[in-house]
Amino acid sequence: MSDLKEISLDNTTTSRRDFLKLAGVTVAGVAAASTLQGVALPKFAFADSVTMEEGVEYKVNANLYISKTIVLIHKDAYFTNPTDPNESGSLPETPNTGLNATIWVEDGSTFVTVPLVNPCFMLLEAGDNESGDITVFDYSTTDAIYSDTDGNSLKRIDSITFELSSQKSTYTLGDCKEYAAYKKAPWPMSMLVPGYLTWTATLAIDFSTITAE
């Protein structure tokens, strides 16, 4: 059974990502000094034309979603797509195509932070997979704009950081807990009812899009 990461209701503390952002500034300064001394910082290659320096943040395209192979209506559901079916009448079934995520390397491991922007289809808990190639490293939460069917307030994960032990196009998480706040959703999503779900999520990263900030 996968180990679920419990959500903290206190998201006011400084995250490790914030610390690394400060560290990135320091590393950039050290890089300049090291170049003068002929000392090179560690570099990590991710694509044919991309090399990342350790501790420096880059932008990348990444998406977290529930695969259509799991969803009853056979439609992908993207946490990274902001489309709210309760407002727009459309489904969040397509990936975000922008440089929406942040990626960096520390001590030889890869980290990626992905904003989760869908207000209706919410990630409440995220589980590590059994193979260990992806681990939930950090996350932040926000108050959901929707309550559950009993009127209880919800906290949804609005940003999540993963540690990756290898570089590949897709990673499968362990058991995750979601809440779908469908109200007057369009067909075929109207086949579904609002409620809590326990579905495995997939992280997709396009490493070829890595770009310096």
BELLIN-V32908 format. One record per backbone hydrogen bond with DSSP energy under -0.5 kcal/mol. NH is the residue of the N-H (numbers start at 1). CO is the residue of the C=O. Records with the same first field share a line. If there is no record, write none. Layout:
NH: CO / CO
This chain:
4: 2
5: 126
6: 4
11: 9
19: 15
20: 16
21: 17
22: 18
23: 19
24: 20
25: 21
26: 22
27: 23
28: 24
29: 25
30: 26
31: 27
32: 28
33: 29
34: 30
35: 31
36: 32
37: 33
38: 35
39: 34
40: 38
44: 52
46: 50
47: 50
50: 47
52: 44
54: 42
55: 105
56: 53
58: 103
59: 211
60: 101
61: 206
62: 60
63: 204
65: 202
66: 77
67: 65
70: 67
71: 67
74: 71
77: 66
78: 92
79: 64 / 77
80: 64
81: 78
82: 80
85: 83
87: 84
88: 84
89: 85
93: 91
100: 98
101: 60
102: 113
103: 58
104: 111
106: 109
109: 106
110: 164
111: 104
112: 162
113: 102
114: 112 / 160
115: 100
116: 158
117: 79 / 115
118: 79
119: 117
122: 120 / 179
124: 122 / 177
125: 177
126: 5
128: 3
129: 134
132: 129
135: 163
137: 135 / 161
138: 161
140: 159
142: 156
144: 154
148: 152
151: 148
156: 142 / 154
157: 123
158: 140
159: 140
160: 114
161: 138
162: 112
163: 135
164: 110 / 162
165: 133
166: 133
168: 166
171: 203
173: 171 / 201
174: 127
176: 199
177: 125
178: 176 / 197
179: 122
180: 195
181: 120 / 179
189: 186
190: 186
191: 188
192: 189
195: 180
197: 178
199: 176
201: 174
202: 65
203: 171
204: 63 / 202
205: 169
206: 61
207: 205
209: 206
210: 207
211: 59
213: 57
